[in-house]
Amino acid sequence: MSAKISPDTQLAFGLAYMDASAESRKAQYEADMKSMRYDFLIAALVVVITLFGSVLMGVAEQKRAQSRSHEAQPR
């Protein structure tokens, strides 16, 4: 004996499946956005640290050149 499933029951199960699938996709999308936000913040932090290091190296080089020029001047 095979059980017949009414079209209304099939529709109800189909809608429930689609709703669960949509919720799952929404949760996955939110997790991806959160992860991407952290990736962006890490990349921005790396850029800021690199620029800060470049500025510090430039200042150090400028002071080094300035101290050399003072040493080279005859008194």
Backbone atoms as SQL, in Angstrom:
CREATE TABLE atoms (id INTEGER PRIMARY KEY, chain TEXT, resi INTEGER, resn TEXT, atom TEXT, x REAL, y REAL, z REAL);
INSERT INTO atoms VALUES
  (1, 'A', 1, 'MET', 'N', 0.837, -1.171, 0.000),
  (2, 'A', 1, 'MET', 'CA', 0.000, 0.000, 0.000),
  (3, 'A', 1, 'MET', 'C', 0.887, 1.241, 0.000),
  (4, 'A', 2, 'SER', 'N', 0.687, 2.031, -0.991),
  (5, 'A', 2, 'SER', 'CA', 1.491, 3.253, -1.065),
  (6, 'A', 2, 'SER', 'C', 0.680, 4.417, -0.510),
  (7, 'A', 3, 'ALA', 'N', 1.362, 5.249, 0.213),
  (8, 'A', 3, 'ALA', 'CA', 0.675, 6.392, 0.826),
  (9, 'A', 3, 'ALA', 'C', 0.660, 7.550, -0.156),
  (10, 'A', 4, 'LYS', 'N', -0.503, 8.112, -0.327),
  (11, 'A', 4, 'LYS', 'CA', -0.638, 9.275, -1.200),
  (12, 'A', 4, 'LYS', 'C', -0.510, 10.534, -0.342),
  (13, 'A', 5, 'ILE', 'N', 0.285, 11.474, -0.823),
  (14, 'A', 5, 'ILE', 'CA', 0.436, 12.746, -0.122),
  (15, 'A', 5, 'ILE', 'C', -0.383, 13.780, -0.887),
  (16, 'A', 6, 'SER', 'N', -1.203, 14.468, -0.155),
  (17, 'A', 6, 'SER', 'CA', -2.085, 15.435, -0.813),
  (18, 'A', 6, 'SER', 'C', -1.266, 16.609, -1.348),
  (19, 'A', 7, 'PRO', 'N', -1.732, 17.274, -2.379),
  (20, 'A', 7, 'PRO', 'CA', -1.033, 18.441, -2.927),
  (21, 'A', 7, 'PRO', 'C', -0.843, 19.556, -1.899),
  (22, 'A', 8, 'ASP', 'N', -1.810, 19.696, -0.990),
  (23, 'A', 8, 'ASP', 'CA', -1.667, 20.717, 0.051),
  (24, 'A', 8, 'ASP', 'C', -0.501, 20.393, 0.980),
  (25, 'A', 9, 'THR', 'N', -0.352, 19.108, 1.322),
  (26, 'A', 9, 'THR', 'CA', 0.755, 18.692, 2.175),
  (27, 'A', 9, 'THR', 'C', 2.083, 18.880, 1.443),
  (28, 'A', 10, 'GLN', 'N', 2.116, 18.544, 0.166),
  (29, 'A', 10, 'GLN', 'CA', 3.329, 18.745, -0.620),
  (30, 'A', 10, 'GLN', 'C', 3.695, 20.222, -0.663),
  (31, 'A', 11, 'LEU', 'N', 2.710, 21.081, -0.849),
  (32, 'A', 11, 'LEU', 'CA', 2.940, 22.519, -0.887),
  (33, 'A', 11, 'LEU', 'C', 3.460, 23.013, 0.454),
  (34, 'A', 12, 'ALA', 'N', 2.867, 22.526, 1.538),
  (35, 'A', 12, 'ALA', 'CA', 3.301, 22.943, 2.872),
  (36, 'A', 12, 'ALA', 'C', 4.753, 22.529, 3.121),
  (37, 'A', 13, 'PHE', 'N', 5.101, 21.295, 2.778),
  (38, 'A', 13, 'PHE', 'CA', 6.478, 20.840, 2.953),
  (39, 'A', 13, 'PHE', 'C', 7.436, 21.631, 2.052),
  (40, 'A', 14, 'GLY', 'N', 7.018, 21.910, 0.826),
  (41, 'A', 14, 'GLY', 'CA', 7.856, 22.682, -0.092),
  (42, 'A', 14, 'GLY', 'C', 8.109, 24.082, 0.417),
  (43, 'A', 15, 'LEU', 'N', 7.055, 24.725, 0.915),
  (44, 'A', 15, 'LEU', 'CA', 7.217, 26.082, 1.454),
  (45, 'A', 15, 'LEU', 'C', 8.095, 26.081, 2.711),
  (46, 'A', 16, 'ALA', 'N', 7.928, 25.077, 3.554),
  (47, 'A', 16, 'ALA', 'CA', 8.756, 24.985, 4.762),
  (48, 'A', 16, 'ALA', 'C', 10.222, 24.779, 4.378),
  (49, 'A', 17, 'TYR', 'N', 10.465, 23.946, 3.368),
  (50, 'A', 17, 'TYR', 'CA', 11.835, 23.714, 2.907),
  (51, 'A', 17, 'TYR', 'C', 12.435, 25.000, 2.338),
  (52, 'A', 18, 'MET', 'N', 11.653, 25.722, 1.527),
  (53, 'A', 18, 'MET', 'CA', 12.162, 26.969, 0.942),
  (54, 'A', 18, 'MET', 'C', 12.451, 27.999, 2.027),
  (55, 'A', 19, 'ASP', 'N', 11.594, 28.052, 3.049),
  (56, 'A', 19, 'ASP', 'CA', 11.787, 29.002, 4.136),
  (57, 'A', 19, 'ASP', 'C', 13.055, 28.667, 4.916),
  (58, 'A', 20, 'ALA', 'N', 13.254, 27.379, 5.213),
  (59, 'A', 20, 'ALA', 'CA', 14.459, 26.950, 5.936),
  (60, 'A', 20, 'ALA', 'C', 15.702, 27.221, 5.097),
  (61, 'A', 21, 'SER', 'N', 15.604, 26.987, 3.798),
  (62, 'A', 21, 'SER', 'CA', 16.730, 27.235, 2.903),
  (63, 'A', 21, 'SER', 'C', 17.066, 28.721, 2.856),
  (64, 'A', 22, 'ALA', 'N', 16.040, 29.564, 2.822),
  (65, 'A', 22, 'ALA', 'CA', 16.266, 31.018, 2.803),
  (66, 'A', 22, 'ALA', 'C', 16.910, 31.478, 4.100),
  (67, 'A', 23, 'GLU', 'N', 16.456, 30.934, 5.223),
  (68, 'A', 23, 'GLU', 'CA', 17.056, 31.292, 6.510),
  (69, 'A', 23, 'GLU', 'C', 18.518, 30.865, 6.566),
  (70, 'A', 24, 'SER', 'N', 18.799, 29.682, 6.037),
  (71, 'A', 24, 'SER', 'CA', 20.175, 29.188, 6.020),
  (72, 'A', 24, 'SER', 'C', 21.059, 30.081, 5.154),
  (73, 'A', 25, 'ARG', 'N', 20.551, 30.470, 3.981),
  (74, 'A', 25, 'ARG', 'CA', 21.326, 31.359, 3.102),
  (75, 'A', 25, 'ARG', 'C', 21.535, 32.717, 3.743),
  (76, 'A', 26, 'LYS', 'N', 20.524, 33.212, 4.447),
  (77, 'A', 26, 'LYS', 'CA', 20.638, 34.508, 5.129),
  (78, 'A', 26, 'LYS', 'C', 21.700, 34.436, 6.223),
  (79, 'A', 27, 'ALA', 'N', 21.698, 33.376, 7.001),
  (80, 'A', 27, 'ALA', 'CA', 22.686, 33.204, 8.063),
  (81, 'A', 27, 'ALA', 'C', 24.091, 33.096, 7.474),
  (82, 'A', 28, 'GLN', 'N', 24.228, 32.369, 6.379),
  (83, 'A', 28, 'GLN', 'CA', 25.534, 32.233, 5.729),
  (84, 'A', 28, 'GLN', 'C', 26.007, 33.573, 5.191),
  (85, 'A', 29, 'TYR', 'N', 25.094, 34.350, 4.599),
  (86, 'A', 29, 'TYR', 'CA', 25.432, 35.674, 4.071),
  (87, 'A', 29, 'TYR', 'C', 25.908, 36.595, 5.194),
  (88, 'A', 30, 'GLU', 'N', 25.200, 36.583, 6.332),
  (89, 'A', 30, 'GLU', 'CA', 25.598, 37.425, 7.457),
  (90, 'A', 30, 'GLU', 'C', 26.965, 37.012, 7.994),
  (91, 'A', 31, 'ALA', 'N', 27.228, 35.728, 8.051),
  (92, 'A', 31, 'ALA', 'CA', 28.540, 35.257, 8.512),
  (93, 'A', 31, 'ALA', 'C', 29.639, 35.678, 7.538),
  (94, 'A', 32, 'ASP', 'N', 29.353, 35.590, 6.238),
  (95, 'A', 32, 'ASP', 'CA', 30.333, 36.014, 5.240),
  (96, 'A', 32, 'ASP', 'C', 30.618, 37.505, 5.338),
  (97, 'A', 33, 'MET', 'N', 29.587, 38.304, 5.546),
  (98, 'A', 33, 'MET', 'CA', 29.768, 39.754, 5.661),
  (99, 'A', 33, 'MET', 'C', 30.594, 40.098, 6.893),
  (100, 'A', 34, 'LYS', 'N', 30.337, 39.399, 7.988),
  (101, 'A', 34, 'LYS', 'CA', 31.098, 39.643, 9.216),
  (102, 'A', 34, 'LYS', 'C', 32.565, 39.279, 9.001),
  (103, 'A', 35, 'SER', 'N', 32.798, 38.160, 8.351),
  (104, 'A', 35, 'SER', 'CA', 34.161, 37.727, 8.063),
  (105, 'A', 35, 'SER', 'C', 34.857, 38.716, 7.132),
  (106, 'A', 36, 'MET', 'N', 34.119, 39.182, 6.114),
  (107, 'A', 36, 'MET', 'CA', 34.708, 40.126, 5.166),
  (108, 'A', 36, 'MET', 'C', 35.027, 41.455, 5.854),
  (109, 'A', 37, 'ARG', 'N', 34.185, 41.850, 6.806),
  (110, 'A', 37, 'ARG', 'CA', 34.426, 43.084, 7.549),
  (111, 'A', 37, 'ARG', 'C', 35.738, 42.961, 8.335),
  (112, 'A', 38, 'TYR', 'N', 35.951, 41.817, 8.978),
  (113, 'A', 38, 'TYR', 'CA', 37.186, 41.617, 9.723),
  (114, 'A', 38, 'TYR', 'C', 38.394, 41.573, 8.788),
  (115, 'A', 39, 'ASP', 'N', 38.236, 40.951, 7.621),
  (116, 'A', 39, 'ASP', 'CA', 39.329, 40.926, 6.648),
  (117, 'A', 39, 'ASP', 'C', 39.691, 42.339, 6.214),
  (118, 'A', 40, 'PHE', 'N', 38.677, 43.176, 5.987),
  (119, 'A', 40, 'PHE', 'CA', 38.919, 44.560, 5.588),
  (120, 'A', 40, 'PHE', 'C', 39.626, 45.328, 6.701),
  (121, 'A', 41, 'LEU', 'N', 39.192, 45.125, 7.947),
  (122, 'A', 41, 'LEU', 'CA', 39.828, 45.830, 9.064),
  (123, 'A', 41, 'LEU', 'C', 41.284, 45.403, 9.235),
  (124, 'A', 42, 'ILE', 'N', 41.569, 44.135, 9.048),
  (125, 'A', 42, 'ILE', 'CA', 42.946, 43.654, 9.162),
  (126, 'A', 42, 'ILE', 'C', 43.799, 44.251, 8.049),
  (127, 'A', 43, 'ALA', 'N', 43.261, 44.289, 6.827),
  (128, 'A', 43, 'ALA', 'CA', 44.015, 44.871, 5.707),
  (129, 'A', 43, 'ALA', 'C', 44.256, 46.362, 5.937),
  (130, 'A', 44, 'ALA', 'N', 43.262, 47.073, 6.447),
  (131, 'A', 44, 'ALA', 'CA', 43.433, 48.499, 6.730),
  (132, 'A', 44, 'ALA', 'C', 44.481, 48.712, 7.817),
  (133, 'A', 45, 'LEU', 'N', 44.491, 47.865, 8.818),
  (134, 'A', 45, 'LEU', 'CA', 45.480, 47.969, 9.888),
  (135, 'A', 45, 'LEU', 'C', 46.892, 47.724, 9.357),
  (136, 'A', 46, 'VAL', 'N', 47.051, 46.759, 8.470),
  (137, 'A', 46, 'VAL', 'CA', 48.353, 46.490, 7.866),
  (138, 'A', 46, 'VAL', 'C', 48.834, 47.697, 7.068),
  (139, 'A', 47, 'VAL', 'N', 47.923, 48.330, 6.317),
  (140, 'A', 47, 'VAL', 'CA', 48.290, 49.510, 5.528),
  (141, 'A', 47, 'VAL', 'C', 48.717, 50.649, 6.443),
  (142, 'A', 48, 'VAL', 'N', 47.972, 50.888, 7.506),
  (143, 'A', 48, 'VAL', 'CA', 48.300, 51.973, 8.434),
  (144, 'A', 48, 'VAL', 'C', 49.652, 51.722, 9.101),
  (145, 'A', 49, 'ILE', 'N', 49.897, 50.512, 9.529),
  (146, 'A', 49, 'ILE', 'CA', 51.182, 50.195, 10.168),
  (147, 'A', 49, 'ILE', 'C', 52.326, 50.360, 9.175),
  (148, 'A', 50, 'THR', 'N', 52.128, 49.938, 7.936),
  (149, 'A', 50, 'THR', 'CA', 53.161, 50.075, 6.904),
  (150, 'A', 50, 'THR', 'C', 53.464, 51.540, 6.629),
  (151, 'A', 51, 'LEU', 'N', 52.423, 52.355, 6.497),
  (152, 'A', 51, 'LEU', 'CA', 52.630, 53.787, 6.260),
  (153, 'A', 51, 'LEU', 'C', 53.323, 54.442, 7.449),
  (154, 'A', 52, 'PHE', 'N', 52.928, 54.092, 8.654),
  (155, 'A', 52, 'PHE', 'CA', 53.560, 54.642, 9.853),
  (156, 'A', 52, 'PHE', 'C', 55.033, 54.246, 9.905),
  (157, 'A', 53, 'GLY', 'N', 55.344, 53.014, 9.567),
  (158, 'A', 53, 'GLY', 'CA', 56.733, 52.571, 9.534),
  (159, 'A', 53, 'GLY', 'C', 57.533, 53.309, 8.476),
  (160, 'A', 54, 'SER', 'N', 56.922, 53.563, 7.326),
  (161, 'A', 54, 'SER', 'CA', 57.612, 54.304, 6.264),
  (162, 'A', 54, 'SER', 'C', 57.919, 55.726, 6.707),
  (163, 'A', 55, 'VAL', 'N', 56.961, 56.349, 7.375),
  (164, 'A', 55, 'VAL', 'CA', 57.187, 57.713, 7.876),
  (165, 'A', 55, 'VAL', 'C', 58.314, 57.709, 8.909),
  (166, 'A', 56, 'LEU', 'N', 58.306, 56.748, 9.807),
  (167, 'A', 56, 'LEU', 'CA', 59.366, 56.687, 10.819),
  (168, 'A', 56, 'LEU', 'C', 60.736, 56.447, 10.180),
  (169, 'A', 57, 'MET', 'N', 60.781, 55.587, 9.168),
  (170, 'A', 57, 'MET', 'CA', 62.052, 55.340, 8.487),
  (171, 'A', 57, 'MET', 'C', 62.525, 56.609, 7.767),
  (172, 'A', 58, 'GLY', 'N', 61.594, 57.351, 7.169),
  (173, 'A', 58, 'GLY', 'CA', 61.949, 58.606, 6.502),
  (174, 'A', 58, 'GLY', 'C', 62.480, 59.629, 7.480),
  (175, 'A', 59, 'VAL', 'N', 61.856, 59.747, 8.636),
  (176, 'A', 59, 'VAL', 'CA', 62.321, 60.687, 9.662),
  (177, 'A', 59, 'VAL', 'C', 63.698, 60.270, 10.160),
  (178, 'A', 60, 'ALA', 'N', 63.895, 58.981, 10.385),
  (179, 'A', 60, 'ALA', 'CA', 65.200, 58.504, 10.854),
  (180, 'A', 60, 'ALA', 'C', 66.282, 58.784, 9.811),
  (181, 'A', 61, 'GLU', 'N', 65.975, 58.546, 8.538),
  (182, 'A', 61, 'GLU', 'CA', 66.947, 58.805, 7.470),
  (183, 'A', 61, 'GLU', 'C', 67.256, 60.298, 7.382),
  (184, 'A', 62, 'GLN', 'N', 66.260, 61.124, 7.539),
  (185, 'A', 62, 'GLN', 'CA', 66.464, 62.573, 7.485),
  (186, 'A', 62, 'GLN', 'C', 67.351, 63.029, 8.642),
  (187, 'A', 63, 'LYS', 'N', 67.126, 62.522, 9.826),
  (188, 'A', 63, 'LYS', 'CA', 67.958, 62.887, 10.979),
  (189, 'A', 63, 'LYS', 'C', 69.378, 62.378, 10.794),
  (190, 'A', 64, 'ARG', 'N', 69.521, 61.193, 10.233),
  (191, 'A', 64, 'ARG', 'CA', 70.848, 60.639, 9.990),
  (192, 'A', 64, 'ARG', 'C', 71.610, 61.515, 8.996),
  (193, 'A', 65, 'ALA', 'N', 70.937, 61.933, 7.933),
  (194, 'A', 65, 'ALA', 'CA', 71.576, 62.794, 6.932),
  (195, 'A', 65, 'ALA', 'C', 71.903, 64.154, 7.532),
  (196, 'A', 66, 'GLN', 'N', 71.038, 64.652, 8.377),
  (197, 'A', 66, 'GLN', 'CA', 71.274, 65.950, 9.007),
  (198, 'A', 66, 'GLN', 'C', 72.476, 65.875, 9.959),
  (199, 'A', 67, 'SER', 'N', 72.579, 64.777, 10.702),
  (200, 'A', 67, 'SER', 'CA', 73.711, 64.653, 11.620),
  (201, 'A', 67, 'SER', 'C', 75.016, 64.478, 10.834),
  (202, 'A', 68, 'ARG', 'N', 74.965, 63.809, 9.690),
  (203, 'A', 68, 'ARG', 'CA', 76.164, 63.667, 8.856),
  (204, 'A', 68, 'ARG', 'C', 76.599, 65.022, 8.303),
  (205, 'A', 69, 'SER', 'N', 75.615, 65.841, 7.905),
  (206, 'A', 69, 'SER', 'CA', 75.973, 67.141, 7.339),
  (207, 'A', 69, 'SER', 'C', 76.556, 68.049, 8.415),
  (208, 'A', 70, 'HIS', 'N', 76.110, 67.931, 9.634),
  (209, 'A', 70, 'HIS', 'CA', 76.689, 68.726, 10.723),
  (210, 'A', 70, 'HIS', 'C', 78.112, 68.272, 11.040),
  (211, 'A', 71, 'GLU', 'N', 78.352, 66.958, 10.961),
  (212, 'A', 71, 'GLU', 'CA', 79.694, 66.431, 11.223),
  (213, 'A', 71, 'GLU', 'C', 80.662, 66.833, 10.110),
  (214, 'A', 72, 'ALA', 'N', 80.175, 66.948, 8.894),
  (215, 'A', 72, 'ALA', 'CA', 81.040, 67.237, 7.755),
  (216, 'A', 72, 'ALA', 'C', 81.413, 68.721, 7.660),
  (217, 'A', 73, 'GLN', 'N', 80.679, 69.590, 8.333),
  (218, 'A', 73, 'GLN', 'CA', 80.989, 71.025, 8.252),
  (219, 'A', 73, 'GLN', 'C', 82.271, 71.324, 9.014),
  (220, 'A', 74, 'PRO', 'N', 83.193, 72.061, 8.383),
  (221, 'A', 74, 'PRO', 'CA', 84.420, 72.440, 9.103),
  (222, 'A', 74, 'PRO', 'C', 84.118, 73.535, 10.127),
  (223, 'A', 75, 'ARG', 'N', 84.844, 73.514, 11.223),
  (224, 'A', 75, 'ARG', 'CA', 84.599, 74.517, 12.259),
  (225, 'A', 75, 'ARG', 'C', 85.737, 75.468, 12.356);
